[in-house]
Amino acid sequence: MAKSDLEIAREASMQPIGAIAERLGIGDESLAPYGRTKAKLSFDFIESLKDRPNGKLILVTAMSPTPAGEGKTTTTVGLGDALNRIGKKAMMCLREPSLGPCFGMKGGAAGGGYAQVVPMEDINLHFTGDFHAITSAHNLLSAMIDNHVYWGNSLKFDLRRISWRRVVDINDRALRSIACGLGGVSNGFVRETGYDITVASEVMAIFCLARNLEDLQERLGRIIVGYTRDREPVYAHQVNAAGAMTALLRDAICPNLVQTLENNPVFIHGGPFANIAHGCNSVLATTTALKLADYVVTEAGFGADLGAEKFFDIKCRKAGLKPDAAVIVATVRALKMHGGVKREDLGAENVDALKAGLENLGRHIRNVGQFGVPVVVGINRFSGDTEAELEAVKSYCAELGVEAIPCTHWADGGAGAEALATAVTRLADSGSAQFRTLYEDSVPLWQKARTIARKIYGAEDIIADARVRQQFAAYEEAGFGDLPICMAKTQYSFSTDPKLLGAPNDHVVAIREVRLASGAGFLVCICGDIMTMPGLPRVPAADKIHVDELGRIEGLF
């Protein structure tokens, strides 16, 4: 019987985190250890790196996800291990897992098989407490807003237009819409509000885009938390919250250093979802890694239509990053599902269905190409994949001028991705990348959203009711017209219908709501039925998680 990811992780021979840091030239004085196998870097050390040249930046993204699985994080880890195996100085930058999917549908998120980051249980649960700090900072602002109103409301908040909600890092649909202030005069004023999941918080986005503590505090102060009756915005700095929020985040904002099963260095820091936020690890972790390694492998959430587009158009735009290569992860199983095969039938060879599903992969390849970044496809190989199916993927990609390379990193670790690592270094070192964003800052907000829908999703157009279109116009008039767009939509389809698989064309993207993230510096367009507070499934992953008689966590993954 094959070992579980958790069993493999427990058998890992982890090195002291100081030994991992030493290979990167990081001394003990620059580390804040969290136990024996994880640590945070000091700001003084990060600042000392500013004059070093940057390494090559490699993005790992994927085709549209399916229940069959793609293995993007597993491929990121396998590729990083493989780069080190072929003699390159490489490290990885990943997002921290949210408790929402961990206890919901997905389970753990630290890779899989023999391409994992460890300590797996710590990373998937409380880790170094970053998400708790972000949740606390967000809700401190909420409390200070309500406290300001209670003690006289000198800023003249319109209680109907307080836009700042609360957050918790658990899927809890019952909190989507709530009434607060119930129970009498001493409990404040009654108003409607709600909760989002922590990874959708603007504080999370700011945390992941801030360059240092000064930038963090300034961005937190720029958060618009509500409006007056005269429709004037009220900012977080006006309720004197930014300083205390920064104090809560002071230690959290330092990148976390851990290791792979093969004892290679990894930063895991920050974790916004890509279907409701911008889906990338922190700028601080990525820019620091680029000073420490010759090749940095990072990932963006879900498929390239969501994670990669936001990585390019938001993170790279704001941080001045220029990716050198991209890997698009695909699986034969997922391609067959996009071609119409039911999950229970994926084990049988079906080249015709696979060829139909390849249109999904093809659109992702063409989409990444629009950003001027050279692409290679990594086929995350399953044991049941046939040679005919693999050849069909390779032939299709070759017609698009892209190499597709089967990888077995799940079973073989870095050794199973050496061919992919060789191809990636060849692309990254070729100098062929000519990175560009999809649109210019000066393009109107509505047109930016339309450009994403048409060029990335294959949509005919975007639509919204009059109220939402008026919001677009109002943000333009208020001076926010230069912001990039963060599309919040289903990850399962190019459209807003999660059941519409493959590569649909000429559909319409309905924008239901627009939220301004003024501190983070982007406009969120909420599309279709997407929720910023997910719910648990009928049978949540939490059902299987328990602690055994030896105190070990079981069922996490």
C-alpha positions as CSV (number, residue, x, y, z in Angstrom):
1,M,0.0,0.0,0.0
2,A,1.4,3.4,-1.0
3,K,2.4,5.7,1.8
4,S,0.3,8.8,2.4
5,D,1.8,12.3,2.1
6,L,1.7,12.7,5.8
7,E,3.5,9.4,6.4
8,I,6.2,10.4,3.9
9,A,6.5,13.8,5.6
10,R,6.9,12.2,9.0
11,E,9.8,10.0,7.7
12,A,11.7,13.1,6.5
13,S,15.2,13.6,7.6
14,M,14.9,17.4,8.4
15,Q,18.0,19.4,9.0
16,P,18.1,22.2,11.6
17,I,16.9,25.4,10.0
18,G,20.2,27.1,10.7
19,A,21.9,24.6,8.4
20,I,19.5,25.4,5.6
21,A,20.0,29.1,6.2
22,E,23.8,28.7,6.2
23,R,23.7,27.4,2.6
24,L,22.1,30.7,1.7
25,G,24.6,32.8,3.6
26,I,22.2,33.6,6.4
27,G,23.8,33.6,9.9
28,D,22.1,32.7,13.1
29,E,22.0,36.3,14.1
30,S,19.6,37.0,11.2
31,L,17.2,34.2,12.1
32,A,14.3,34.1,14.5
33,P,13.7,30.4,15.0
34,Y,10.3,28.9,15.5
35,G,11.4,25.6,16.9
36,R,14.1,23.5,15.2
37,T,12.8,23.4,11.6
38,K,11.4,26.9,10.8
39,A,12.5,30.5,11.2
40,K,11.9,34.0,10.1
41,L,14.4,36.3,8.6
42,S,15.3,39.7,10.1
43,F,14.7,42.9,8.3
44,D,18.3,44.0,8.8
45,F,19.5,41.0,6.8
46,I,16.9,41.6,4.1
47,E,18.0,45.2,3.9
48,S,21.7,44.1,3.5
49,L,20.9,42.3,0.3
50,K,19.6,45.3,-1.7
51,D,22.7,45.7,-3.8
52,R,23.0,42.1,-4.9
53,P,21.9,41.1,-8.4
54,N,18.7,39.2,-8.9
55,G,18.5,35.6,-9.9
56,K,16.1,34.2,-12.6
57,L,12.3,34.2,-11.7
58,I,10.3,31.2,-12.8
59,L,6.5,31.1,-12.4
60,V,4.6,27.8,-12.0
61,T,1.0,28.0,-13.0
62,A,-1.5,25.4,-14.3
63,M,-4.4,24.6,-16.6
64,S,-7.9,25.1,-15.1
65,P,-8.3,22.9,-12.0
66,T,-10.5,19.9,-11.8
67,P,-11.4,17.4,-9.0
68,A,-8.9,15.1,-10.8
69,G,-6.0,17.3,-9.5
70,E,-3.2,19.1,-11.2
71,G,-0.4,19.2,-8.6
72,K,0.9,22.8,-9.0
73,T,2.5,23.1,-5.6
74,T,3.9,19.5,-5.9
75,T,5.5,20.5,-9.3
76,T,6.9,23.7,-7.8
77,V,8.6,21.8,-5.1
78,G,9.7,19.0,-7.5
79,L,11.1,21.5,-9.9
80,G,13.0,23.4,-7.2
81,D,14.5,20.1,-5.9
82,A,15.4,19.1,-9.5
83,L,17.2,22.4,-10.1
84,N,19.4,21.8,-7.1
85,R,20.0,18.3,-8.3
86,I,21.4,19.5,-11.6
87,G,23.8,21.8,-9.9
88,K,21.8,25.1,-9.8
89,K,21.4,27.3,-6.7
90,A,17.6,27.4,-6.4
91,M,14.9,28.0,-3.9
92,M,11.2,28.2,-3.9
93,C,8.6,30.7,-2.8
94,L,5.1,29.4,-1.8
95,R,2.0,30.7,-0.2
96,E,0.9,29.7,3.3
97,P,-2.1,27.3,3.4
98,S,-5.4,28.6,4.7
99,L,-7.3,26.7,7.3
100,G,-10.4,27.1,5.1
101,P,-9.5,24.6,2.4
102,C,-7.5,22.5,4.9
103,F,-10.6,21.7,6.9
104,G,-12.9,22.1,3.9
105,M,-12.4,20.4,0.5
106,K,-8.8,20.4,-0.3
107,G,-6.8,19.2,2.7
108,G,-3.2,20.1,3.2
109,A,-1.3,22.3,0.7
110,A,2.5,21.7,1.1
111,G,3.1,19.6,-2.0
112,G,2.7,15.8,-2.1
113,G,4.4,12.5,-2.3
114,Y,8.2,13.0,-2.4
115,A,7.9,16.6,-3.5
116,Q,6.8,18.2,-0.2
117,V,7.7,21.1,2.1
118,V,8.2,20.2,5.7
119,P,7.2,20.3,8.6
120,M,3.9,19.6,6.8
121,E,1.6,19.6,9.8
122,D,2.9,22.9,11.1
123,I,2.8,24.6,7.7
124,N,-0.9,23.5,7.2
125,L,-2.1,24.5,10.6
126,H,-0.8,27.4,12.7
127,F,2.8,27.6,11.2
128,T,4.4,30.8,12.6
129,G,1.1,32.5,13.3
130,D,1.1,34.9,10.3
131,F,-2.6,34.3,9.5
132,H,-3.6,34.8,13.1
133,A,-1.8,38.1,13.1
134,I,-3.5,39.2,9.8
135,T,-6.9,38.1,11.2
136,S,-6.3,40.1,14.4
137,A,-5.1,43.2,12.6
138,H,-8.1,43.1,10.3
139,N,-10.6,42.7,13.1
140,L,-8.8,45.3,15.3
141,L,-9.7,47.8,12.6
142,S,-13.3,46.6,12.6
143,A,-13.4,47.1,16.4
144,M,-11.9,50.6,16.2
145,I,-14.5,51.6,13.6
146,D,-17.4,50.5,15.7
147,N,-15.7,52.0,18.8
148,H,-15.3,55.4,17.0
149,V,-19.0,55.4,16.1
150,Y,-20.0,54.4,19.7
151,W,-18.0,57.4,21.2
152,G,-19.7,60.1,19.1
153,N,-18.8,59.4,15.5
154,S,-16.8,62.6,14.9
155,L,-15.9,61.4,11.4
156,K,-19.6,61.2,10.6
157,F,-19.7,57.6,9.3
158,D,-22.9,56.7,7.6
159,L,-23.7,53.4,9.3
160,R,-25.2,52.2,6.0
161,R,-21.9,52.7,4.2
162,I,-19.4,51.2,6.6
163,S,-17.7,48.9,4.1
164,W,-15.1,47.2,6.3
165,R,-16.2,43.7,7.2
166,R,-14.7,41.2,9.6
167,V,-12.7,38.0,8.8
168,V,-12.0,34.5,10.1
169,D,-9.8,31.9,8.5
170,I,-12.4,29.1,8.5
171,N,-15.1,28.4,5.9
172,D,-18.3,29.5,7.7
173,R,-21.3,30.4,5.4
174,A,-23.4,31.4,8.4
175,L,-21.2,34.5,8.9
176,R,-21.5,35.8,5.3
177,S,-24.2,38.3,6.4
178,I,-24.8,39.2,10.0
179,A,-26.2,42.0,12.2
180,C,-23.9,43.4,14.9
181,G,-24.6,45.7,17.8
182,L,-27.6,43.8,19.1
183,G,-28.5,43.6,22.8
184,G,-29.0,47.2,23.8
185,V,-27.4,50.7,23.9
186,S,-24.2,49.5,25.6
187,N,-23.4,47.2,22.7
188,G,-23.2,50.0,20.1
189,F,-25.4,50.7,17.1
190,V,-27.2,47.9,15.2
191,R,-26.0,47.5,11.6
192,E,-25.7,44.9,8.9
193,T,-22.2,43.6,8.1
194,G,-20.6,40.2,7.5
195,Y,-17.4,38.1,7.4
196,D,-15.0,37.2,4.7
197,I,-12.3,34.5,4.9
198,T,-9.0,35.9,6.0
199,V,-7.3,35.1,2.7
200,A,-9.7,37.5,1.0
201,S,-8.9,40.3,3.4
202,E,-7.3,43.5,2.1
203,V,-4.9,43.3,5.0
204,M,-3.7,40.0,3.5
205,A,-3.2,41.6,0.1
206,I,-1.4,44.6,1.6
207,F,0.8,42.1,3.7
208,C,1.8,40.4,0.5
209,L,2.5,43.5,-1.5
210,A,4.3,45.6,1.1
211,R,8.0,46.1,0.7
212,N,8.8,46.9,4.3
213,L,7.2,48.0,7.6
214,E,7.0,51.6,6.5
215,D,5.3,50.7,3.3
216,L,3.0,48.3,5.3
217,Q,1.9,51.0,7.7
218,E,1.3,53.5,5.0
219,R,-0.8,51.1,2.9
220,L,-2.9,50.1,6.0
221,G,-3.6,53.7,6.6
222,R,-4.9,54.1,3.0
223,I,-7.7,51.5,3.5
224,I,-11.1,53.0,2.8
225,V,-13.3,51.6,5.6
226,G,-16.6,53.5,4.9
227,Y,-18.2,56.7,3.7
228,T,-20.0,59.7,5.2
229,R,-23.5,60.7,4.4
230,D,-21.9,63.1,1.9
231,R,-20.2,60.1,0.2
232,E,-16.8,61.2,1.3
233,P,-14.4,58.3,2.0
234,V,-13.2,57.5,5.6
235,Y,-9.7,56.0,5.8
236,A,-8.1,53.6,8.4
237,H,-5.6,56.3,9.4
238,Q,-8.5,58.6,10.4
239,V,-9.6,56.1,13.1
240,N,-5.9,55.8,14.2
241,A,-5.8,52.1,13.4
242,A,-2.7,51.8,11.1
243,G,-0.1,51.9,13.8
244,A,-1.6,49.3,16.0
245,M,-2.3,47.1,13.0
246,T,1.3,47.3,12.0
247,A,2.4,46.4,15.5
248,L,0.4,43.2,15.2
249,L,2.0,42.4,11.9
250,R,5.6,43.5,12.8
251,D,7.0,40.0,13.1
252,A,4.6,38.3,10.7
253,I,5.8,40.3,7.7
254,C,9.3,38.7,7.9
255,P,9.5,35.7,5.5
256,N,9.4,32.2,6.8
257,L,12.2,29.8,5.9
258,V,11.6,26.0,5.8
259,Q,12.8,23.1,3.7
260,T,11.8,20.4,1.2
261,L,12.1,16.7,1.8
262,E,15.4,17.0,0.0
263,N,16.6,19.8,2.4
264,N,16.4,22.6,-0.1
265,P,15.4,26.1,1.1
266,V,11.8,27.4,0.7
267,F,10.1,30.7,1.7
268,I,6.5,30.2,2.6
269,H,4.9,33.6,3.3
270,G,1.4,35.1,2.8
271,G,-1.5,33.4,1.1
272,P,-4.3,35.2,-0.7
273,F,-6.6,33.0,-2.7
274,A,-6.5,33.5,-6.5
275,N,-10.2,33.1,-7.1
276,I,-11.1,35.9,-4.7
277,A,-7.8,37.8,-4.2
278,H,-4.5,38.1,-6.1
279,G,-3.2,34.7,-5.3
280,C,0.5,35.2,-4.8
281,N,3.0,34.8,-2.0
282,S,4.6,38.0,-0.5
283,V,6.6,40.4,-2.6
284,L,9.1,40.5,0.3
285,A,9.7,36.8,0.2
286,T,10.1,36.8,-3.6
287,T,12.4,39.7,-3.8
288,T,14.5,38.4,-1.0
289,A,14.8,35.0,-2.6
290,L,16.0,36.6,-5.9
291,K,18.9,38.0,-4.0
292,L,19.8,34.7,-2.4
293,A,19.5,32.2,-5.3
294,D,20.3,32.0,-9.0
295,Y,16.8,30.5,-9.8
296,V,13.6,31.2,-7.8
297,V,10.6,29.1,-8.4
298,T,7.3,30.6,-7.3
299,E,3.6,29.7,-7.9
300,A,0.4,31.5,-8.5
301,G,-3.0,30.1,-7.4
302,F,-5.3,28.0,-9.5
303,G,-5.1,28.2,-13.3
304,A,-3.2,30.7,-15.4
305,D,-6.4,32.7,-16.1
306,L,-6.5,33.6,-12.4
307,G,-3.2,33.2,-10.6
308,A,-0.8,33.9,-13.5
309,E,-2.8,36.9,-14.8
310,K,-2.8,38.5,-11.3
311,F,0.9,37.6,-10.8
312,F,1.7,39.4,-14.0
313,D,-0.7,42.3,-13.9
314,I,-0.7,43.0,-10.1
315,K,2.3,41.6,-8.3
316,C,4.9,42.1,-11.1
317,R,3.5,45.5,-12.0
318,K,3.7,46.7,-8.4
319,A,7.0,45.1,-7.5
320,G,8.9,45.7,-10.7
321,L,9.4,41.9,-11.2
322,K,10.2,40.5,-14.7
323,P,9.7,36.7,-14.9
324,D,12.1,34.8,-17.1
325,A,10.1,31.6,-17.7
326,A,6.8,29.9,-16.9
327,V,5.8,26.3,-16.3
328,I,2.1,25.3,-17.0
329,V,1.2,22.2,-15.0
330,A,-1.2,19.7,-16.7
331,T,-2.3,16.2,-16.0
332,V,-3.7,13.6,-18.4
333,R,-6.6,13.0,-16.0
334,A,-7.6,16.7,-15.8
335,L,-7.4,17.0,-19.6
336,K,-9.7,14.1,-20.0
337,M,-12.1,15.6,-17.6
338,H,-12.1,18.8,-19.6
339,G,-12.8,16.6,-22.6
340,G,-16.0,15.3,-21.0
341,V,-14.9,12.2,-19.1
342,K,-16.5,11.6,-15.7
343,R,-14.2,11.3,-12.7
344,E,-14.9,7.7,-12.1
345,D,-13.9,6.8,-15.7
346,L,-10.6,8.7,-15.7
347,G,-8.5,5.5,-15.3
348,A,-9.3,4.2,-18.7
349,E,-7.3,5.4,-21.8
350,N,-9.3,7.9,-23.8
351,V,-7.2,9.8,-26.3
352,D,-10.1,11.4,-28.1
353,A,-11.4,12.9,-24.8
354,L,-7.9,14.1,-24.0
355,K,-7.5,15.8,-27.3
356,A,-10.8,17.6,-26.8
357,G,-9.6,18.7,-23.3
358,L,-6.3,20.0,-24.7
359,E,-8.1,23.2,-25.8
360,N,-8.1,24.2,-22.2
361,L,-4.4,23.8,-21.9
362,G,-3.9,25.5,-25.3
363,R,-5.7,28.6,-24.1
364,H,-3.5,28.8,-21.0
365,I,-0.4,28.5,-23.1
366,R,-1.5,31.3,-25.5
367,N,-2.6,33.4,-22.5
368,V,0.8,33.3,-20.8
369,G,2.4,34.0,-24.2
370,Q,0.5,37.4,-24.3
371,F,2.7,38.5,-21.4
372,G,5.9,37.8,-23.3
373,V,7.1,35.0,-21.0
374,P,8.4,31.7,-22.6
375,V,6.5,28.6,-21.5
376,V,7.2,24.9,-21.0
377,V,4.5,22.4,-20.0
378,G,5.1,20.1,-17.1
379,I,3.0,16.9,-17.3
380,N,2.5,15.8,-13.7
381,R,2.4,12.1,-14.6
382,F,0.1,9.6,-12.9
383,S,0.8,5.8,-12.9
384,G,-2.2,5.1,-15.1
385,D,-1.3,7.5,-17.9
386,T,-0.6,5.7,-21.1
387,E,2.1,6.4,-23.7
388,A,-0.5,7.3,-26.3
389,E,-2.1,9.9,-24.0
390,L,1.3,11.4,-23.1
391,E,2.3,11.5,-26.8
392,A,-1.0,13.3,-27.6
393,V,-0.2,16.0,-25.1
394,K,3.4,16.4,-26.4
395,S,2.3,16.6,-30.0
396,Y,-0.3,19.1,-29.3
397,C,2.1,21.4,-27.4
398,A,4.7,21.0,-30.1
399,E,2.3,22.4,-32.6
400,L,2.1,25.5,-30.4
401,G,5.9,25.7,-30.3
402,V,6.0,24.6,-26.7
403,E,7.8,21.6,-25.1
404,A,5.8,19.3,-22.9
405,I,7.8,17.1,-20.4
406,P,6.4,14.3,-18.3
407,C,7.5,14.4,-14.7
408,T,7.4,11.9,-11.9
409,H,8.4,14.1,-8.9
410,W,5.5,12.9,-6.8
411,A,7.0,9.4,-6.8
412,D,10.6,10.2,-7.3
413,G,11.2,13.6,-5.9
414,G,13.6,16.0,-7.6
415,A,15.0,13.1,-9.7
416,G,11.6,12.9,-11.5
417,A,11.7,16.5,-12.7
418,E,15.3,16.8,-13.9
419,A,14.3,17.0,-17.5
420,L,11.8,19.8,-16.7
421,A,14.5,21.6,-14.7
422,T,16.9,21.4,-17.7
423,A,14.3,22.8,-20.0
424,V,13.4,25.6,-17.6
425,T,17.0,26.7,-17.1
426,R,17.4,26.7,-20.9
427,L,14.4,29.0,-21.3
428,A,15.2,31.3,-18.4
429,D,18.9,31.7,-19.5
430,S,17.9,32.3,-23.1
431,G,17.0,35.9,-22.6
432,S,13.9,35.4,-24.7
433,A,11.5,36.8,-22.1
434,Q,10.0,40.2,-23.0
435,F,7.7,40.7,-20.1
436,R,4.7,43.1,-20.5
437,T,1.5,43.5,-18.7
438,L,-1.9,42.9,-20.4
439,Y,-2.9,46.6,-20.2
440,E,-1.5,50.0,-19.3
441,D,-2.3,51.9,-16.1
442,S,-4.0,54.6,-18.1
443,V,-6.7,52.3,-19.5
444,P,-10.1,53.0,-17.9
445,L,-11.2,50.6,-15.2
446,W,-14.1,49.1,-17.2
447,Q,-11.9,48.6,-20.2
448,K,-9.3,46.8,-18.1
449,A,-11.9,44.3,-16.8
450,R,-13.2,43.9,-20.4
451,T,-9.6,43.3,-21.6
452,I,-9.1,40.5,-19.1
453,A,-12.4,38.9,-19.9
454,R,-11.8,39.0,-23.7
455,K,-8.1,38.3,-23.9
456,I,-7.8,35.8,-21.1
457,Y,-11.3,34.2,-20.6
458,G,-12.3,34.2,-24.3
459,A,-15.5,36.1,-23.4
460,E,-17.5,38.2,-25.7
461,D,-18.0,41.0,-23.2
462,I,-18.6,41.9,-19.6
463,I,-21.9,43.1,-18.1
464,A,-23.0,44.7,-14.9
465,D,-26.1,46.5,-13.7
466,A,-26.3,50.3,-13.5
467,R,-25.2,50.4,-9.9
468,V,-22.0,48.6,-10.5
469,R,-21.2,50.6,-13.6
470,Q,-21.8,53.8,-11.6
471,Q,-19.2,52.5,-9.1
472,F,-16.6,52.1,-11.9
473,A,-17.3,55.7,-12.9
474,A,-17.1,56.9,-9.3
475,Y,-13.8,55.3,-8.7
476,E,-12.4,56.9,-11.9
477,E,-13.6,60.3,-10.7
478,A,-12.1,59.7,-7.2
479,G,-8.6,59.2,-8.7
480,F,-8.4,55.4,-8.7
481,G,-8.5,54.9,-12.4
482,D,-4.9,53.9,-12.7
483,L,-5.4,50.8,-10.5
484,P,-5.1,47.2,-11.9
485,I,-8.1,44.9,-11.8
486,C,-8.4,41.8,-9.5
487,M,-11.1,39.5,-10.9
488,A,-12.9,37.3,-8.4
489,K,-14.5,34.4,-10.2
490,T,-14.7,30.6,-10.2
491,Q,-11.4,28.8,-10.7
492,Y,-13.0,25.8,-12.5
493,S,-13.9,27.5,-15.8
494,F,-12.7,30.3,-18.1
495,S,-16.3,31.5,-17.7
496,T,-18.3,32.3,-14.6
497,D,-20.1,29.0,-14.8
498,P,-18.0,26.3,-13.0
499,K,-19.6,23.6,-15.0
500,L,-18.5,25.0,-18.4
501,L,-15.3,23.2,-18.9
502,G,-12.8,23.2,-21.7
503,A,-12.1,26.5,-23.5
504,P,-15.5,28.2,-24.0
505,N,-15.8,31.2,-26.2
506,D,-18.3,34.1,-26.6
507,H,-19.7,33.8,-23.1
508,V,-20.5,36.9,-21.0
509,V,-18.8,37.7,-17.7
510,A,-21.2,39.2,-15.2
511,I,-19.7,41.5,-12.6
512,R,-21.9,41.4,-9.6
513,E,-20.0,43.7,-7.2
514,V,-17.0,46.0,-7.2
515,R,-14.8,46.5,-4.1
516,L,-12.0,49.1,-3.9
517,A,-8.8,47.9,-2.1
518,S,-7.2,51.3,-1.9
519,G,-4.4,50.2,0.5
520,A,-3.5,47.2,-1.6
521,G,-3.9,49.2,-4.8
522,F,-6.3,47.3,-6.9
523,L,-10.0,47.0,-7.7
524,V,-11.8,43.7,-7.0
525,C,-14.5,42.7,-9.5
526,I,-16.7,40.0,-8.0
527,C,-18.2,37.9,-10.8
528,G,-20.9,35.3,-11.1
529,D,-21.7,33.4,-7.9
530,I,-18.2,33.6,-6.3
531,M,-18.2,34.0,-2.5
532,T,-15.6,35.8,-0.4
533,M,-16.6,33.6,2.5
534,P,-16.7,29.9,1.2
535,G,-18.8,27.3,2.9
536,L,-17.9,23.8,4.0
537,P,-18.9,20.9,1.7
538,R,-21.3,18.2,2.7
539,V,-18.4,16.1,3.9
540,P,-15.6,18.4,5.0
541,A,-12.0,17.3,5.2
542,A,-12.3,18.1,8.9
543,D,-14.4,15.0,9.4
544,K,-11.3,12.8,8.9
545,I,-8.8,14.8,11.0
546,H,-8.1,13.7,14.5
547,V,-5.3,13.2,17.0
548,D,-4.2,9.6,17.7
549,E,-3.2,8.0,21.0
550,L,0.4,9.1,20.4
551,G,-0.6,12.7,19.9
552,R,0.0,12.6,16.1
553,I,-2.4,14.4,13.8
554,E,-4.1,12.0,11.4
555,G,-6.2,12.6,8.3
556,L,-4.7,16.0,7.5
557,F,-3.8,14.9,4.0
